Amino acid sequence: MADGSSHVSGLPGVGTELGLRASHADRDQVVDVLRVAAGDGRLTAEELDERVGAALTARTMGELAVLTADLPTATASWGAAEVKDVVRIEQEGASTRRGEGWVVPRRMEIRSAWGEVILDFTQAVITYDTLRLDLDIRGGSLKLLTRPGVVVDTDALVTNYAKIKASRSAVPETPVVLRVEVAGELSFGQVVVRPPRRFGR
């Protein structure tokens, strides 16, 4: 935890003096770091609630530093990444994949005909608590690879000669870090929701 050093590591503005007053943006970023850590299994639900409460009432950068000092700084690396409100995917007869390290936006518009779209959340950079997917898919499939803390809601999706295959999370008590709301229309295709496969290594 805090050791009295004069700089913050893994927080907004690395090298910031601990005594400086924290801004709303600084508090929000720490809250997001904590949510990602909880989704990775580094914090329990009780620890997450306690630290989020402390982050929202923190007055200085030093108080925020204490809350993330025992977490890998990599979980805060998204601070330098470009975060978009809307990302669009348009394709026909093609395949698109978002994999390790991709930054999850607030909303995605996916227009796909006879192709495949894969959104892998297992090592994604999550900066919002909700992602809305607006679909217009004809043929092919949308695959959502989840991790503990990522939940998918397909209730608003209209299907025509299509199917939805969803696997339940094996860790239901995990705090929700991202809710994926799937809407729009799916014809002659499928949406597959499943957690990452386990490897024996």
C-alpha positions as CSV (number, residue, x, y, z in Angstrom):
1,M,0.0,0.0,0.0
2,A,1.1,3.6,0.4
3,D,4.8,4.0,1.5
4,G,5.1,7.7,1.7
5,S,6.8,8.1,-1.7
6,S,6.1,11.2,-3.6
7,H,4.7,9.8,-6.8
8,V,1.7,7.8,-7.9
9,S,2.3,4.8,-10.2
10,G,-0.5,3.3,-12.3
11,L,-2.8,6.3,-11.9
12,P,-3.9,9.2,-14.1
13,G,-0.8,11.2,-14.7
14,V,2.0,8.9,-13.5
15,G,4.4,11.0,-11.5
16,T,1.7,13.1,-10.0
17,E,2.4,14.4,-6.4
18,L,0.5,12.5,-3.8
19,G,-0.7,15.6,-2.1
20,L,-2.5,17.1,-5.1
21,R,-6.2,17.2,-5.1
22,A,-8.0,14.5,-7.1
23,S,-10.4,15.4,-9.9
24,H,-13.7,13.7,-10.8
25,A,-11.8,12.1,-13.8
26,D,-9.1,10.8,-11.5
27,R,-11.7,9.2,-9.2
28,D,-13.6,7.7,-12.1
29,Q,-10.5,6.2,-13.6
30,V,-9.6,4.5,-10.3
31,V,-13.1,3.1,-10.0
32,D,-12.8,1.6,-13.5
33,V,-9.4,0.1,-12.6
34,L,-11.0,-1.5,-9.5
35,R,-13.9,-2.9,-11.6
36,V,-11.4,-4.5,-14.0
37,A,-9.4,-6.0,-11.1
38,A,-12.6,-7.4,-9.6
39,G,-13.5,-8.9,-13.0
40,D,-10.1,-10.6,-13.1
41,G,-10.7,-12.1,-9.7
42,R,-8.2,-9.9,-7.9
43,L,-10.8,-8.3,-5.6
44,T,-13.8,-9.8,-3.9
45,A,-17.2,-8.2,-4.2
46,E,-16.8,-6.8,-0.6
47,E,-13.4,-5.4,-1.4
48,L,-14.7,-3.8,-4.6
49,D,-17.6,-2.1,-2.8
50,E,-15.3,-0.8,0.0
51,R,-12.6,0.5,-2.4
52,V,-15.1,2.1,-4.8
53,G,-16.7,4.0,-1.9
54,A,-13.3,5.2,-0.8
55,A,-12.3,6.2,-4.3
56,L,-15.5,8.3,-4.7
57,T,-14.8,10.2,-1.5
58,A,-11.0,10.5,-2.0
59,R,-9.7,14.1,-1.8
60,T,-6.1,13.6,-2.9
61,M,-4.1,11.5,-5.4
62,G,-2.4,9.8,-2.4
63,E,-5.7,8.5,-1.2
64,L,-6.4,7.1,-4.6
65,A,-2.9,5.6,-4.9
66,V,-3.6,3.5,-1.7
67,L,-6.6,1.9,-3.4
68,T,-4.6,0.5,-6.4
69,A,-1.2,0.0,-4.9
70,D,-1.6,-3.8,-4.6
71,L,-2.9,-4.2,-8.1
72,P,-0.9,-4.7,-11.3
73,T,-0.2,-1.3,-13.0
74,A,-1.2,-3.0,-16.3
75,T,-4.8,-2.8,-15.3
76,A,-4.6,0.9,-15.5
77,S,-2.8,1.0,-18.9
78,W,-6.0,1.7,-20.7
79,G,-5.7,5.3,-19.5
80,A,-3.4,6.0,-22.5
81,A,-5.7,4.2,-24.9
82,E,-8.1,5.9,-27.2
83,V,-11.6,5.3,-26.0
84,K,-14.4,5.7,-28.6
85,D,-18.1,6.3,-28.0
86,V,-19.1,4.4,-31.2
87,V,-17.3,1.8,-33.3
88,R,-18.8,0.6,-36.6
89,I,-18.1,-2.7,-38.3
90,E,-19.4,-3.2,-41.9
91,Q,-18.5,-6.3,-43.9
92,E,-19.8,-8.7,-46.4
93,G,-18.5,-12.3,-46.7
94,A,-15.6,-11.4,-44.4
95,S,-14.4,-12.1,-40.8
96,T,-13.6,-9.5,-38.1
97,R,-12.1,-10.1,-34.7
98,R,-11.5,-7.9,-31.7
99,G,-9.0,-9.6,-29.5
100,E,-6.3,-9.1,-26.8
101,G,-6.0,-5.5,-25.6
102,W,-8.9,-4.0,-27.7
103,V,-10.6,-1.0,-26.1
104,V,-14.3,-1.6,-25.5
105,P,-16.4,1.4,-26.6
106,R,-19.8,2.6,-25.3
107,R,-21.6,1.4,-28.4
108,M,-20.9,-0.7,-31.5
109,E,-22.9,-0.8,-34.8
110,I,-22.3,-4.1,-36.6
111,R,-23.5,-4.6,-40.2
112,S,-22.5,-8.0,-41.5
113,A,-23.7,-10.2,-44.3
114,W,-22.5,-13.8,-44.6
115,G,-19.5,-13.3,-42.4
116,E,-18.3,-13.7,-38.8
117,V,-17.7,-11.2,-36.1
118,I,-15.8,-12.2,-32.9
119,L,-15.6,-9.9,-29.9
120,D,-13.2,-11.4,-27.3
121,F,-13.6,-9.8,-23.9
122,T,-11.2,-12.1,-22.0
123,Q,-8.3,-9.6,-22.2
124,A,-10.2,-6.5,-23.4
125,V,-9.7,-3.0,-21.9
126,I,-13.1,-2.2,-20.3
127,T,-13.6,1.5,-19.7
128,Y,-17.5,1.7,-19.6
129,D,-19.9,-0.4,-17.5
130,T,-22.3,-0.9,-20.5
131,L,-21.7,-1.8,-24.1
132,R,-24.7,-1.6,-26.5
133,L,-24.4,-3.7,-29.7
134,D,-26.7,-2.6,-32.5
135,L,-26.9,-5.5,-35.0
136,D,-27.9,-5.9,-38.6
137,I,-26.6,-9.4,-39.4
138,R,-27.7,-11.5,-42.3
139,G,-26.1,-14.9,-42.4
140,G,-22.9,-15.8,-40.5
141,S,-22.5,-15.3,-36.8
142,L,-21.6,-13.1,-33.9
143,K,-19.4,-14.7,-31.2
144,L,-19.0,-13.0,-27.8
145,L,-16.2,-14.6,-25.7
146,T,-16.8,-13.5,-22.1
147,R,-15.0,-13.6,-18.8
148,P,-16.3,-13.5,-15.2
149,G,-17.9,-10.1,-14.6
150,V,-19.1,-9.8,-18.2
151,V,-22.8,-10.4,-18.7
152,V,-24.8,-10.4,-22.0
153,D,-28.4,-9.5,-22.5
154,T,-30.0,-10.5,-25.8
155,D,-33.7,-9.7,-24.8
156,A,-33.9,-6.8,-27.3
157,L,-32.6,-8.8,-30.3
158,V,-35.0,-9.6,-33.0
159,T,-34.3,-13.0,-34.7
160,N,-35.5,-14.4,-38.0
161,Y,-34.6,-18.0,-38.7
162,A,-31.7,-17.5,-36.3
163,K,-30.6,-18.8,-32.9
164,I,-28.9,-17.7,-29.7
165,K,-26.6,-20.0,-27.9
166,A,-25.5,-18.8,-24.5
167,S,-23.4,-20.5,-21.8
168,R,-24.0,-19.5,-18.2
169,S,-21.2,-18.1,-16.2
170,A,-19.5,-20.5,-13.8
171,V,-18.9,-17.7,-11.2
172,P,-22.3,-16.1,-10.7
173,E,-21.2,-14.1,-7.6
174,T,-18.5,-12.2,-9.5
175,P,-19.2,-8.4,-9.6
176,V,-20.5,-7.2,-13.0
177,V,-17.8,-5.1,-14.7
178,L,-19.5,-5.0,-18.1
179,R,-23.1,-5.5,-19.3
180,V,-23.4,-6.1,-23.0
181,E,-26.8,-5.2,-24.4
182,V,-27.5,-6.8,-27.7
183,A,-30.2,-5.2,-29.9
184,G,-31.1,-5.0,-33.6
185,E,-31.9,-7.8,-36.0
186,L,-30.3,-11.2,-36.8
187,S,-31.5,-13.2,-39.8
188,F,-30.3,-16.7,-40.9
189,G,-27.4,-16.7,-38.4
190,Q,-26.5,-17.1,-34.8
191,V,-25.2,-15.3,-31.7
192,V,-22.9,-17.4,-29.6
193,V,-22.1,-16.3,-26.0
194,R,-19.5,-18.4,-24.1
195,P,-16.7,-18.0,-21.6
196,P,-13.1,-18.6,-22.5
197,R,-12.0,-22.2,-22.9
198,R,-9.9,-23.6,-20.1
199,F,-6.4,-24.8,-21.0
200,G,-4.4,-27.4,-19.1
201,R,-1.2,-25.4,-18.9
